[in-house]
């Protein structure tokens, strides 16, 4: 039985390095153009090259997204962009548009090509179509059940790979093909600029009563009729493996390093435990479910994997996140014995109890011994986000360790 790849998102070079350190087998990233997360920080070509080099040094692959639905004005710039990628040398491109796929084959003939979920890949005929054109892998539509994925596996070549989302935000539209954002704000979701109107609050207006807004009562927070819960399959690893999925994909190219570290570490642990001993995996499911909830999420669902979800399993009754932990930052270089650089993400103070999150699964509670500003002056607290600091936690740390604290 083949162990699946754990594919983790990264919004920046910093987050890519976190994904690598916390257990990813592969990382997918977006450049500054032609990806579907235009509002993510994304990568310059220089950062992309550094990220690919770092990942390859640790035996991790990097895939670059170029999965917009292209318009006429995109065609020539895509050719220029793909020529630039020759120097970067990623392991694969993720594409949804046939024109962009054709250009990639012409400009980067040796590049491995993966077909994005945006291409609505819902049957084995579609998989075989892309395989015959030269695609190595197809990302299944989020609307498929485990049974349907198993049927696809039986009806495609053995060397063709299936990639499937197993964790993260769900789009209420069919595999992301949404027009709400473009219609309401002029920002095209299919070109990476989604404003997420599915998360907004709505009311009903009756045709003959203009101006009278009638709420659709759900709870005291309001009405969120387009919202979906977040996908989580951490307790269904055996079913996913048996279905023949080659790559377990995590959603979240807009998320923080804390999210990436938490999810990557937990799925790494669960996958490895299952392949070491299925009984060990089953015994540890409560542990995985607890760990996976230690980052921001919207309540969890199994999505479409076990059939079409009803409103109790899919629709979310509010647009607020669950949050148990606050992200404080990533440990940088050691500047003096027990002192480390840090770009602070949220406020904390001297004497406070925080946690050091280790890639090997340990979470170590420590007390903040000292905080210094860039000039070396001691501070009682650090009120301003993104402030560069030096911290002393009374213990040796490793570069790349994640710092967090419980959300009181």
Backbone torsions as a table, in degrees:
resi	resn	phi	psi	omega
1	UNK	NA	127.9	-175.3
2	UNK	-80.6	131.4	176.3
3	UNK	-74.4	128.0	-178.1
4	UNK	-72.2	152.4	173.0
5	UNK	-71.7	141.2	171.6
6	UNK	-100.8	111.0	-174.0
7	UNK	-107.0	119.5	-169.5
8	UNK	-120.4	142.1	-179.2
9	UNK	-82.6	157.7	174.6
10	UNK	-145.5	128.3	-179.0
11	UNK	-92.0	-12.8	-176.5
12	UNK	-157.7	171.1	178.6
13	UNK	-61.9	-40.9	178.5
14	UNK	-59.4	-44.1	-178.8
15	UNK	-72.6	-33.9	175.1
16	UNK	-58.5	-46.9	-179.5
17	UNK	-63.5	-34.6	175.9
18	UNK	-64.8	-45.3	179.4
19	UNK	-58.7	-42.8	179.3
20	UNK	-63.4	-47.2	-176.9
21	UNK	-65.5	-31.5	-172.7
22	UNK	-99.4	15.3	165.1
23	UNK	119.0	2.8	-179.4
24	UNK	-67.4	142.9	168.9
25	UNK	-87.9	-27.4	179.2
26	UNK	-151.4	154.5	-179.7
27	UNK	-129.3	138.3	173.7
28	UNK	-113.0	138.5	-172.7
29	UNK	-136.2	166.4	175.9
30	UNK	-120.8	143.8	171.2
31	UNK	-80.4	-172.3	-177.9
32	UNK	-76.8	-6.9	179.1
33	UNK	-141.0	156.6	168.0
34	UNK	69.7	11.8	172.7
35	UNK	-105.8	167.1	-175.5
36	UNK	-94.9	22.8	173.8
37	UNK	-134.5	69.0	-175.6
38	UNK	-64.0	-25.4	-178.0
39	UNK	-89.5	-4.6	171.6
40	UNK	-71.4	161.3	179.7
41	UNK	-60.9	-40.6	177.6
42	UNK	61.7	177.3	-169.7
43	UNK	-116.0	134.1	164.5
44	UNK	-73.5	167.4	178.1
45	UNK	-61.2	-36.0	179.2
46	UNK	-66.7	-43.8	178.6
47	UNK	-66.4	-38.6	178.5
48	UNK	-61.0	-44.5	179.6
49	UNK	-62.6	-42.3	177.9
50	UNK	-64.5	-40.9	179.2
51	UNK	-64.6	-42.8	178.3
52	UNK	-62.7	-43.4	178.9
53	UNK	-61.7	-45.0	179.5
54	UNK	-62.1	-46.5	-178.7
55	UNK	-62.6	-45.6	-178.3
56	UNK	-64.3	-33.7	176.3
57	UNK	-61.6	-26.7	-179.3
58	UNK	-104.7	13.6	176.8
59	UNK	73.1	24.4	-177.5
60	UNK	-112.1	139.9	179.3
61	UNK	-88.4	159.6	177.6
62	UNK	-131.2	127.4	176.6
63	UNK	-113.0	138.6	-178.0
64	UNK	-108.3	129.5	179.1
65	UNK	-82.0	133.9	170.9
66	UNK	-141.6	54.9	-164.8
67	UNK	-109.1	26.3	172.0
68	UNK	-69.0	161.7	168.0
69	UNK	-90.7	106.5	-166.1
70	UNK	-74.6	145.9	169.8
71	UNK	-106.4	172.7	-176.1
72	UNK	-52.3	-42.0	-175.2
73	UNK	-67.3	-12.8	-177.6
74	UNK	-87.2	-19.4	-168.2
75	UNK	-61.5	-54.9	-178.3
76	UNK	-65.8	-43.6	177.2
77	UNK	-60.6	-32.5	177.3
78	UNK	-61.8	-39.5	178.8
79	UNK	-61.4	-42.7	178.6
80	UNK	-63.8	-44.9	-178.6
81	UNK	-61.7	-44.7	-179.2
82	UNK	-66.8	-33.2	173.6
83	UNK	-63.0	-39.6	177.6
84	UNK	-63.5	-34.7	-177.9
85	UNK	-68.7	-14.5	177.8
86	UNK	-58.1	-34.8	-179.0
87	UNK	-78.1	-26.8	-176.7
88	UNK	-76.0	-39.2	177.4
89	UNK	60.6	54.9	171.4
90	UNK	-68.9	170.5	-177.2
91	UNK	-85.5	-22.5	179.6
92	UNK	-164.8	160.9	170.8
93	UNK	-111.8	141.8	175.9
94	UNK	-105.7	118.1	-169.2
95	UNK	-132.9	146.7	175.1
96	UNK	-120.4	-26.5	-173.8
97	UNK	-90.4	129.7	-179.7
98	UNK	-58.3	-35.4	179.1
99	UNK	-65.6	-44.2	178.7
100	UNK	-65.6	-37.6	176.1
101	UNK	-58.9	-45.0	-179.5
102	UNK	-63.4	-42.1	179.0
103	UNK	-64.0	-41.9	179.7
104	UNK	-60.3	-41.0	179.4
105	UNK	-65.1	-33.9	-179.5
106	UNK	-76.1	-44.7	-174.0
107	UNK	-83.6	-36.2	-177.2
108	UNK	-125.8	68.1	-172.1
109	UNK	-62.9	-22.8	-179.6
110	UNK	-92.5	-4.9	-174.4
111	UNK	-76.0	136.3	173.7
112	UNK	-71.9	133.7	-176.4
113	UNK	-116.8	130.9	177.6
114	UNK	-115.5	142.7	-178.4
115	UNK	-98.1	122.0	-175.0
116	UNK	-65.8	155.0	173.2
117	UNK	-59.0	-23.3	178.7
118	UNK	-62.3	-16.6	179.9
119	UNK	-82.5	2.7	176.5
120	UNK	58.1	64.1	-175.9
121	UNK	-92.1	93.6	-170.1
122	UNK	-115.5	1.9	-178.4
123	UNK	-152.7	162.3	-176.4
124	UNK	-70.1	-23.3	175.6
125	UNK	-63.7	-39.6	176.9
126	UNK	-65.6	-41.8	177.6
127	UNK	-59.1	-46.9	-179.3
128	UNK	-66.1	-34.0	175.9
129	UNK	-58.7	-49.6	-178.7
130	UNK	-69.4	-35.4	177.9
131	UNK	-61.5	-43.7	-179.4
132	UNK	-66.6	-21.3	176.4
133	UNK	-88.4	-7.7	176.4
134	UNK	114.7	5.2	178.6
135	UNK	-74.3	140.6	177.7
136	UNK	-88.4	-31.8	-172.0
137	UNK	-144.6	147.9	174.0
138	UNK	-127.5	135.5	177.3
139	UNK	-90.5	120.8	-175.7
140	UNK	-68.6	148.9	174.4
141	UNK	-62.1	146.0	-179.2
142	UNK	-66.5	-14.7	-175.6
143	UNK	-84.5	1.4	-177.5
144	UNK	-85.1	146.5	173.6
145	UNK	-88.8	166.8	176.0
146	UNK	-61.1	-38.7	178.2
147	UNK	-60.0	-44.2	-179.8
148	UNK	-66.4	-38.8	178.3
149	UNK	-64.6	-39.4	177.0
150	UNK	-60.6	-40.4	178.6
151	UNK	-65.5	-38.8	176.4
152	UNK	-61.4	-45.7	-178.8
153	UNK	-56.2	-38.2	-177.6
154	UNK	-74.2	-15.8	-172.4
155	UNK	-119.0	18.5	176.1
156	UNK	-128.6	161.5	179.6
157	UNK	-57.6	148.5	-177.9
158	UNK	-61.9	-30.0	-177.4
159	UNK	-88.4	3.2	175.0
160	UNK	-89.6	136.9	-173.0
161	UNK	-102.9	144.7	175.6
162	UNK	-109.4	124.4	175.0
163	UNK	-112.0	136.4	-174.9
164	UNK	-140.9	136.1	174.0
165	UNK	-68.3	128.6	179.1
166	UNK	-119.3	-7.6	-176.7
167	UNK	-158.5	140.6	172.2
168	UNK	124.2	-172.3	-175.7
169	UNK	-63.7	142.7	176.7
170	UNK	-106.4	141.0	176.0
171	UNK	-92.8	133.4	-178.1
172	UNK	-71.3	-18.0	178.1
173	UNK	-91.2	165.1	-174.0
174	UNK	-67.7	108.9	-178.9
175	UNK	45.1	40.2	174.5
176	UNK	83.2	1.0	-177.9
177	UNK	-80.6	79.3	-172.5
178	UNK	-116.2	138.5	178.2
179	UNK	-109.3	-3.8	-176.1
180	UNK	-58.3	-48.2	-176.5
181	UNK	-62.7	-44.6	179.9
182	UNK	-63.8	-41.2	-178.5
183	UNK	-68.7	-41.9	-172.9
184	UNK	-85.8	-31.6	-172.4
185	UNK	-127.7	-7.9	-177.3
186	UNK	80.1	6.7	178.8
187	UNK	-105.6	120.3	-169.5
188	UNK	-85.1	115.8	178.1
189	UNK	-62.1	-30.8	-177.0
190	UNK	-83.1	2.1	171.2
191	UNK	-121.6	16.1	171.5
192	UNK	94.7	8.8	-173.1
193	UNK	-115.9	31.6	-176.1
194	UNK	-60.2	134.2	176.3
195	UNK	-96.1	4.1	178.1
196	UNK	56.5	52.6	177.2
197	UNK	-65.0	-15.7	175.9
198	UNK	-64.8	-17.4	179.9
199	UNK	-92.9	-1.0	-177.7
200	UNK	-81.4	166.7	179.0
201	UNK	-92.4	133.7	-176.9
202	UNK	-124.6	158.5	172.8
203	UNK	-134.3	171.0	179.7
204	UNK	-107.3	137.2	173.1
205	UNK	-117.9	124.8	178.8
206	UNK	-81.1	141.6	-171.4
207	UNK	-53.6	-40.6	-176.1
208	UNK	-91.7	4.6	178.7
209	UNK	-129.5	60.0	-178.7
210	UNK	-59.9	139.6	-179.8
211	UNK	89.6	-11.3	178.1
212	UNK	-96.7	109.3	-175.7
213	UNK	-96.2	117.9	-178.3
214	UNK	-106.4	113.7	-177.8
215	UNK	-68.7	149.3	172.9
216	UNK	-96.1	98.4	-170.1
217	UNK	-65.2	127.9	172.7
218	UNK	-129.8	-51.2	175.8
219	UNK	-158.7	-176.1	-174.5
220	UNK	-69.1	-15.7	-179.2
221	UNK	-83.5	-20.5	-178.4
222	UNK	131.0	-161.1	-174.8
223	UNK	-122.4	128.1	-176.0
224	UNK	-134.8	68.9	-167.4
225	UNK	-72.6	-15.5	-179.8
226	UNK	-101.9	-4.3	-175.0
227	UNK	-72.1	150.2	173.8
228	UNK	-125.3	149.5	169.9
229	UNK	-67.4	169.1	176.9
230	UNK	-87.3	145.1	178.2
231	UNK	-76.0	138.6	173.2
232	UNK	-150.7	118.5	-179.2
233	UNK	-118.0	25.4	-175.9
234	UNK	-60.7	-28.6	-179.1
235	UNK	-98.7	18.4	178.5
236	UNK	-133.3	31.6	179.6
237	UNK	-57.3	-44.2	-178.4
238	UNK	-58.7	-43.2	-179.1
239	UNK	-64.1	-38.4	179.9
240	UNK	-67.3	-40.9	179.2
241	UNK	-66.3	-45.7	-178.1
242	UNK	-65.0	-25.6	178.4
243	UNK	-71.9	-14.3	177.8
244	UNK	91.1	24.1	178.9
245	UNK	-77.0	129.7	-177.0
246	UNK	-89.4	-27.3	-175.9
247	UNK	-138.5	122.7	176.3
248	UNK	-90.6	113.4	-173.5
249	UNK	-101.1	132.2	175.8
250	UNK	-98.8	132.3	175.0
251	UNK	-83.8	151.0	172.6
252	UNK	140.2	43.7	179.1
253	UNK	-76.6	4.1	173.7
254	UNK	-108.5	2.9	-170.3
255	UNK	-92.6	166.2	-177.0
256	UNK	-80.6	170.6	175.5
257	UNK	-63.8	-33.2	177.9
258	UNK	-62.0	-45.5	177.4
259	UNK	-59.5	-49.6	-177.5
260	UNK	-61.6	-44.8	-179.8
261	UNK	-64.1	-43.3	-178.3
262	UNK	-63.8	-49.2	-175.9
263	UNK	-71.7	-44.1	-179.7
264	UNK	-62.1	-45.8	-178.3
265	UNK	-62.5	-40.9	-177.2
266	UNK	-70.2	-45.3	178.2
267	UNK	-67.3	-35.1	176.0
268	UNK	-59.4	-45.7	-179.1
269	UNK	-63.5	-45.1	-176.6
270	UNK	-67.1	-44.4	179.7
271	UNK	-63.0	-47.1	-178.8
272	UNK	-63.9	-41.2	179.1
273	UNK	-62.7	-42.0	-178.7
274	UNK	-63.0	-42.2	-178.4
275	UNK	-76.9	-21.6	174.4
276	UNK	-78.6	-44.8	-177.2
277	UNK	-164.0	108.0	-179.1
278	UNK	-55.3	-34.4	178.7
279	UNK	-65.8	-38.9	176.9
280	UNK	-61.4	-42.8	177.5
281	UNK	-58.9	-49.2	-177.7
282	UNK	-61.8	-39.9	179.4
283	UNK	-65.0	-30.5	-175.2
284	UNK	-92.2	2.3	-178.0
285	UNK	-55.6	-44.5	176.9
286	UNK	-57.8	-36.0	178.0
287	UNK	-65.5	-46.1	180.0
288	UNK	-60.8	-42.3	-177.1
289	UNK	-66.4	-33.7	176.4
290	UNK	-70.2	-44.6	-178.5
291	UNK	-65.5	-40.5	-175.5
292	UNK	-69.3	-17.3	179.3
293	UNK	-91.3	6.9	-178.5
294	UNK	-92.5	28.4	172.3
295	UNK	-143.6	173.4	-177.7
296	UNK	-68.1	131.9	179.2
297	UNK	-156.5	172.2	-175.9
298	UNK	-111.6	33.0	-166.6
299	UNK	73.8	156.4	-170.3
300	UNK	-114.5	152.2	177.1
301	UNK	-143.3	163.1	172.8
302	UNK	-96.7	10.1	174.0
303	UNK	58.2	-130.9	-175.9
304	UNK	-97.8	3.9	-171.7
305	UNK	-61.3	-31.2	-177.3
306	UNK	-115.0	34.0	-179.3
307	UNK	107.9	175.7	-177.9
308	UNK	-67.3	127.2	-178.5
309	UNK	-73.8	148.6	172.2
310	UNK	-96.5	-178.1	-173.1
311	UNK	-67.3	-21.6	179.9
312	UNK	-77.7	-23.2	-177.1
313	UNK	-104.6	-15.2	-174.0
314	UNK	-119.3	-50.1	-173.5
315	UNK	-76.1	133.7	-176.9
316	UNK	-97.8	138.6	-172.5
317	UNK	-93.3	10.7	175.7
318	UNK	-160.2	164.7	180.0
319	UNK	-105.9	14.9	-179.5
320	UNK	-90.7	153.7	179.0
321	UNK	-89.7	151.7	164.3
322	UNK	-85.5	135.1	-179.5
323	UNK	-145.9	115.4	179.3
324	UNK	-98.5	-23.9	-176.4
325	UNK	-131.2	151.5	177.0
326	UNK	-109.1	133.8	-179.1
327	UNK	-81.5	125.5	-177.4
328	UNK	-104.9	-30.0	178.8
329	UNK	149.8	178.7	179.4
330	UNK	-113.2	131.6	-179.7
331	UNK	-64.5	132.0	179.2
332	UNK	-102.3	-143.9	-176.4
333	UNK	-74.9	151.6	173.8
334	UNK	-77.3	123.9	-177.3
335	UNK	-100.7	-20.6	177.3
336	UNK	-164.6	167.6	179.2
337	UNK	-51.6	121.8	179.8
338	UNK	65.9	10.1	177.4
339	UNK	-114.6	134.6	-173.3
340	UNK	-136.5	146.0	177.0
341	UNK	-74.8	152.8	-178.2
342	UNK	-157.2	133.4	168.1
343	UNK	-96.8	108.4	-171.7
344	UNK	-71.2	136.0	-179.7
345	UNK	-103.2	-31.8	177.7
346	UNK	-144.6	163.9	-172.4
347	UNK	-71.1	136.9	167.6
348	UNK	-150.4	173.1	-172.1
349	UNK	-144.4	164.0	178.6
350	UNK	-61.3	135.0	-179.6
351	UNK	91.2	-8.2	-177.9
352	UNK	-79.6	148.5	174.5
353	UNK	-86.5	124.4	175.8
354	UNK	-132.0	-179.5	-179.3
355	UNK	-125.0	142.3	171.0
356	UNK	-100.7	120.9	-176.7
357	UNK	-98.5	114.6	-175.4
358	UNK	-97.4	145.7	177.9
359	UNK	-59.4	-26.8	-176.9
360	UNK	-81.3	4.1	176.6
361	UNK	105.7	-10.7	-180.0
362	UNK	-79.3	142.1	171.5
363	UNK	-123.2	111.8	-170.7
364	UNK	-107.1	118.8	177.2
365	UNK	-79.4	130.1	-179.4
366	UNK	-136.5	166.3	174.9
367	UNK	-110.3	137.5	179.3
368	UNK	-71.3	111.6	-177.4
369	UNK	-79.3	-43.8	-177.1
370	UNK	-156.6	149.6	174.1
371	UNK	-129.1	132.8	177.5
372	UNK	-126.6	146.9	175.1
373	UNK	-82.0	-175.8	-175.5
374	UNK	-63.1	-25.7	179.6
375	UNK	-87.0	-3.0	179.5
376	UNK	91.2	7.9	178.0
377	UNK	-80.8	133.6	179.3
378	UNK	-70.7	142.9	-178.4
379	UNK	-128.3	145.9	175.1
380	UNK	-78.7	-32.9	179.5
381	UNK	-149.2	170.6	179.7
382	UNK	-126.7	91.1	-171.1
383	UNK	-78.6	-18.5	-170.4
384	UNK	-105.7	122.2	177.8
385	UNK	-58.7	150.6	178.1
386	UNK	66.1	17.8	176.1
387	UNK	-78.2	136.6	178.4
388	UNK	-85.0	127.1	-172.6
389	UNK	-132.5	172.2	164.5
390	UNK	-123.3	133.8	-178.1
391	UNK	-124.4	153.3	173.4
392	UNK	-128.1	118.6	-179.9
393	UNK	-109.3	10.3	176.9
394	UNK	75.2	15.6	179.4
395	UNK	-153.7	162.0	176.2
396	UNK	-76.2	136.2	-179.9
397	UNK	-118.7	163.4	175.1
398	UNK	-108.9	141.2	176.4
399	UNK	-57.9	130.2	-179.1
400	UNK	99.7	-10.2	174.8
401	UNK	-58.8	141.3	177.6
402	UNK	-93.0	134.5	174.6
403	UNK	-106.5	136.6	-180.0
404	UNK	-148.0	167.9	172.5
405	UNK	-143.7	153.9	-179.7
406	UNK	-66.2	139.3	179.4
407	UNK	-82.8	104.3	-175.6
408	UNK	-74.7	NA	NA
